């Protein structure tokens, strides 16, 4: 065992990036299963244990389930009935694999380490970041498909992320030394951190709920077209989870990214007179993941923008 740990400890940084890309591809394959089965109450995520063709219901062999390349080897169709599979399956696997690889590199960079095995806290931070991706990607896809999210994906992860909030390096990841997610000034830090992220989530949910009520009045006609509410309750629940997972600095950044992306897509749709809008959940998920992985660059961009404004004001 000692020899094994020594070998692992000597692995270069690129090994970890490649390793987590590999793991992420299989997680992406599982996410495809979750996205298909979880909203359908007649199906279980783990039963049947093997994937099956949605058309002919034939259970797929292991070689048919290879992430990313399996779809290409089968030429995008079922081996048994010939029904074509959408390209989204390998794209989701590739997306999650890439996000896992980027996350491992970002954690290594943040800890100033070349090897994840050198610091157990780095491992826990990486688990924290990968957990965010593993929850938000299926969240976004299900909301995009059905404009509905099972509470299992919104409230369920709180069971994990509330206690994980005690690991202050998780929500603090990527913030540098100038910003902190802690809302209070007391010790111990683990309790302060856990309480801070919970309060952040509750306040964020209340704020989004209030925004939705105001938007319902201001945009009454548009709200009636999409079901009577300008902001769905699922989005409000998601804000609780996002606040707990991210802490307030990354939550604020992620929310503004979501607003910017949503507004941009809305303007494009209005100009082209196509589409009926996209649920806000995918925008929130995109903003949250971006803030999780790119906070140093976002902070640098904000500093540059403030300096630009200061220069123009002179």
C-alpha positions in Angstrom: 0.0 0.0 0.0 2.8 2.4 0.9 4.5 1.7 -2.5 1.2 2.4 -4.3 0.8 5.7 -2.4 4.3 6.7 -3.3 3.7 6.0 -7.0 0.4 8.0 -6.9 2.2 10.8 -5.1 4.8 11.1 -8.0 2.2 11.4 -10.8 2.5 14.6 -12.8 -0.3 17.2 -12.9 -1.4 16.2 -16.5 -2.1 12.6 -15.2 -4.8 14.0 -12.9 -6.3 16.1 -15.6 -6.5 13.0 -17.9 -7.7 10.8 -15.1 -10.6 13.1 -14.2 -11.5 13.5 -17.9 -11.8 9.8 -18.0 -13.9 9.6 -14.8 -16.0 12.6 -16.0 -16.9 10.8 -19.2 -18.5 8.0 -17.2 -20.2 10.5 -14.9 -21.6 12.2 -18.0 -22.9 8.8 -19.2 -24.7 8.4 -15.8 -26.0 11.9 -16.0 -27.7 11.0 -19.3 -29.4 8.1 -17.5 -30.5 10.5 -14.7 -31.9 13.1 -17.1 -34.0 10.4 -18.9 -35.2 8.4 -15.9 -35.5 10.7 -12.9 -38.4 12.9 -14.2 -40.3 9.7 -15.2 -41.8 8.3 -12.1 -42.3 4.9 -13.7 -38.5 4.5 -13.9 -35.7 4.1 -11.3 -32.2 5.6 -11.7 -30.6 2.3 -10.7 -33.2 -0.3 -11.9 -32.5 -1.7 -14.4 -28.8 -1.3 -13.6 -27.9 -1.3 -17.3 -28.9 1.2 -19.9 -31.6 0.2 -22.4 -32.8 1.5 -25.8 -35.8 3.8 -25.3 -37.3 2.5 -28.5 -37.0 -1.4 -28.4 -36.2 -1.6 -24.6 -33.3 -3.9 -25.2 -30.6 -3.7 -22.5 -27.3 -2.5 -24.0 -24.1 -4.4 -23.7 -21.1 -2.9 -21.9 -19.3 -2.2 -25.2 -22.4 -0.2 -26.4 -22.1 2.0 -23.2 -18.6 3.3 -23.8 -18.7 7.0 -23.1 -18.2 9.4 -26.1 -16.8 6.8 -28.5 -19.6 4.3 -28.0 -22.0 6.6 -29.9 -19.5 6.9 -32.7 -18.9 3.2 -33.0 -22.6 2.5 -33.2 -22.9 5.4 -35.8 -25.5 7.1 -33.5 -28.1 4.3 -33.6 -29.3 1.3 -31.7 -27.5 -1.9 -32.5 -30.7 -3.9 -32.2 -33.5 -1.9 -33.7 -31.6 0.8 -35.7 -33.4 3.8 -34.2 -31.1 6.8 -34.2 -29.9 8.3 -30.9 -29.4 12.1 -30.6 -26.0 13.6 -30.6 -26.7 15.1 -27.2 -25.7 11.9 -25.5 -22.0 12.0 -26.4 -22.0 15.8 -26.2 -23.1 15.6 -22.5 -20.4 13.0 -21.8 -17.8 15.2 -23.5 -19.0 18.3 -21.6 -18.9 16.6 -18.2 -15.5 15.0 -18.9 -14.1 18.4 -19.9 -15.6 20.1 -16.8 -14.1 17.5 -14.6 -10.6 17.9 -16.3 -10.8 21.7 -16.0 -11.9 21.4 -12.3 -8.9 19.2 -11.5 -6.5 21.6 -13.1 -8.2 24.6 -11.4 -7.9 23.0 -8.0 -4.2 22.1 -8.6 -3.6 25.7 -9.7 -5.5 27.1 -6.7 -3.5 25.0 -4.2 -0.2 25.7 -6.0 0.3 21.9 -6.2 1.4 19.5 -9.0 -0.2 16.5 -7.4 -3.6 16.1 -5.8 -2.3 13.3 -3.6 -0.1 15.8 -1.8 -2.9 17.5 0.0 -6.1 15.8 1.4 -7.8 19.2 1.6 -7.3 19.6 -2.1 -9.1 16.3 -2.6 -12.1 17.5 -0.5 -12.2 20.8 -2.5 -12.2 18.9 -5.7 -15.0 16.7 -4.5 -16.9 19.9 -3.6 -16.4 21.3 -7.1 -17.2 18.1 -8.9 -20.3 17.7 -6.8 -21.5 21.1 -8.1 -21.1 20.0 -11.7 -22.6 16.6 -11.1 -25.8 18.3 -9.7 -26.2 21.3 -12.0 -25.7 19.6 -15.4 -28.6 17.2 -15.0 -30.6 20.0 -13.3 -30.1 22.3 -16.4 -30.9 19.5 -18.9 -34.1 18.3 -17.2 -35.3 21.9 -16.8 -34.5 22.6 -20.5 -36.4 19.5 -21.6 -39.4 19.6 -19.4 -39.4 23.0 -17.5 -39.7 20.9 -14.4 -37.2 19.7 -11.9 -37.7 16.9 -9.3 -37.1 18.0 -5.8 -34.6 15.2 -5.5 -32.2 17.3 -7.6 -32.9 20.5 -5.7 -33.5 19.7 -2.1 -31.8 16.3 -2.0 -28.2 17.7 -2.6 -28.6 20.0 0.4 -28.2 16.9 2.6 -24.6 16.7 1.3 -23.7 20.4 0.7 -24.9 21.8 4.0 -22.4 19.8 6.0 -19.8 20.2 3.2 -20.1 23.9 3.7 -18.1 23.4 6.9 -15.1 22.9 4.6 -14.6 26.6 4.1 -12.1 26.1 1.3 -15.0 24.8 -0.9 -17.2 27.9 -1.2 -13.9 30.0 -0.9 -12.4 28.2 -3.8 -11.2 30.6 -6.5 -11.9 33.8 -4.5 -8.2 34.6 -3.7 -7.3 36.6 -0.7 -9.4 39.7 -1.4 -12.9 38.2 -1.0 -14.5 35.9 1.5 -17.8 34.1 1.6 -18.2 34.3 5.4 -21.0 36.5 6.6 -20.2 36.5 10.2 -17.2 37.2 12.5 -16.9 34.4 14.9 -15.0 31.2 15.5 -14.8 28.3 14.7 -14.5 28.9 11.0 -16.2 25.6 10.0 -19.4 26.6 11.8 -19.2 30.2 10.5 -18.8 28.8 7.0 -21.7 26.4 7.2 -24.0 29.0 8.7 -22.9 31.6 6.1 -23.8 29.4 3.1 -27.2 28.4 4.6 -28.1 32.0 5.2 -26.9 33.0 1.7 -29.1 30.3 0.2 -32.2 31.4 2.1 -31.7 35.1 1.4 -31.0 34.4 -2.3 -34.2 32.4 -2.6 -36.3 35.1 -1.0 -34.7 37.7 -3.3 -35.5 35.7 -6.4 -39.0 35.1 -5.2 -39.5 38.8 -4.8 -38.1 39.5 -8.2 -40.5 37.0 -9.7 -43.5 38.7 -8.0 -42.4 42.1 -9.3 -41.8 40.8 -12.8 -45.3 39.2 -12.8 -46.8 42.6 -12.3 -44.6 44.5 -14.7 -44.7 41.9 -17.4 -48.2 40.7 -16.8 -49.0 39.7 -20.4 -45.7 37.7 -20.9 -46.2 36.0 -17.5 -49.7 34.9 -18.6 -48.3 33.4 -21.8 -45.8 31.2 -19.9 -48.2 30.0 -17.2 -48.9 32.9 -15.0 -45.6 33.2 -13.1 -42.6 35.1 -14.3 -40.3 33.0 -12.1 -40.9 29.4 -11.4 -40.8 27.9 -7.8 -38.2 25.5 -9.0 -35.8 28.4 -9.7 -36.4 29.7 -6.2 -35.6 26.3 -4.7 -32.5 26.2 -6.9 -31.3 29.5 -5.4 -31.3 27.9 -2.0 -29.1 25.1 -3.3 -26.8 27.5 -5.2 -26.3 29.7 -2.2 -25.3 26.7 -0.1 -23.0 25.4 -2.8 -21.3 28.7 -3.9 -21.4 31.2 -1.0 -22.4 34.8 -1.7 -19.5 36.1 -3.9 -19.8 33.3 -6.5 -23.6 33.3 -6.2 -23.7 37.0 -7.1 -21.3 36.5 -10.0 -23.2 33.4 -11.3 -26.6 35.2 -11.0 -25.4 38.2 -13.1 -23.9 35.8 -15.7 -27.3 34.0 -15.9 -29.1 37.4 -16.3 -26.7 38.5 -19.0 -26.9 35.2 -20.9 -30.7 35.0 -20.6 -31.2 38.6 -21.7 -28.9 38.1 -24.7 -30.7 35.0 -25.8 -34.0 36.7 -25.3 -33.0 39.7 -27.5 -31.8 37.3 -30.2 -35.1 35.4 -30.1 -37.1 38.6 -30.3 -35.0 39.8 -33.2 -35.4 36.5 -35.1 -39.0 36.1 -33.9 -38.3 32.5 -33.1 -38.6 30.4 -30.0 -40.6 30.9 -26.8 -37.8 31.4 -24.4 -35.6 29.1 -22.3 -36.2 28.3 -18.6 -34.1 30.3 -16.3 -32.7 27.2 -14.6 -30.2 26.4 -17.4 -28.9 30.0 -17.3 -28.5 29.8 -13.5 -26.6 26.5 -13.8 -24.3 27.9 -16.5 -23.6 31.0 -14.4 -23.0 28.9 -11.3 -20.5 26.6 -13.0 -18.8 29.5 -14.7 -18.4 31.3 -11.4 -17.2 28.1 -9.7 -14.4 27.5 -12.2 -13.6 31.0 -13.5 -13.9 33.3 -10.5 -10.3 34.5 -10.6 -10.8 35.7 -14.2 -14.2 37.2 -13.3 -12.7 39.2 -10.4 -9.9 40.4 -12.7 -12.4 41.5 -15.3 -14.4 43.3 -12.6 -11.3 45.1 -11.4 -10.4 46.1 -15.0 -13.9 47.4 -15.6 -13.8 49.5 -12.4 -10.5 50.9 -13.3 -11.8 51.8 -16.8 -14.8 53.6 -15.3 -12.5 55.4 -12.9 -10.3 56.5 -15.8 -13.2 57.7 -17.8 -14.6 59.7 -14.8 -11.4 61.7 -14.5 
